Amino acid sequence: MAPIDLSFLADNVLLLRYFETEGTIRKALSMVKKRSGRHEHTIREFIVQSGGVQVGAPLSNFTGVLTGTPVYQGAAKSMEA
């Protein structure tokens, strides 16, 4: 099977994923394809509020966020901003 070239379909491809932590459902955002410029490889929390959209800091203390079953590996603290 030949690989699919997404460059003709989209300039940017974002991956949105739900994950659960601290008893709440949250959203993660990752850029999986970017046509030009540097590509960021981090996964960030994505928050939609009445005032707009907020992209948080990288979820650096988690593994498995894109699977939907993340494991927190950092020190015990709240993610609340």
For each residue, the residues with C-beta under 8 A, 3 or more apart:
1:
2:
3:
4:
5: 8
6: 9 10 13 33
7: 35
8: 5
9: 6
10: 6 13 33
11: 34 35
12: 31 33 34 35
13: 6 10 31 32 33
14: 29 30 31 32
15: 29 30 31 32 66
16: 27 28 29 46
17: 27 28 29 30 65 66 68
18: 25 26 27 28 68
19: 25 26 27 28 62 65 68 69 70
20: 23 24 25 26 68 70
21: 24 26 62 70 72 79
22: 78 79
23: 20
24: 20 21
25: 18 19 20
26: 18 19 20 21 45 79
27: 16 17 18 19 45 46 47 48
28: 16 17 18 19 43 44 45 46 59 65 66
29: 14 15 16 17 43 44 45 46 55
30: 14 15 17 42 43 44 66
31: 12 13 14 15 34 39 40
32: 13 14 15
33: 6 10 12 13
34: 11 12 31 37 39
35: 7 11 12
36:
37: 34
38:
39: 31 34
40: 31
41:
42: 30 58 59 60
43: 28 29 30 58 59 62 65 66
44: 28 29 30 55 56 57 58 59
45: 26 27 28 29 55 56 57 59 79
46: 16 27 28 29 53 54 55 56
47: 27 53 54 55 56
48: 27 53 54
49: 52 53 54
50:
51:
52: 49
53: 46 47 48 49
54: 46 47 48 49
55: 29 44 45 46 47
56: 44 45 46 47 59 81
57: 44 45 60
58: 42 43 44
59: 28 42 43 44 45 56 62 65 70
60: 42 57 74
61: 72 73 74 75
62: 19 21 43 59 65 70 71 72 73 74
63: 70 71 73
64: 67 68 69 70 71
65: 17 19 28 43 59 62 70
66: 15 17 28 30 43
67: 64 70
68: 17 18 19 20 64
69: 19 64
70: 19 20 21 59 62 63 64 65 67
71: 62 63 64
72: 21 61 62
73: 61 62 63
74: 60 61 62 77
75: 61
76:
77: 74
78: 22
79: 21 22 26 45
80:
81: 56
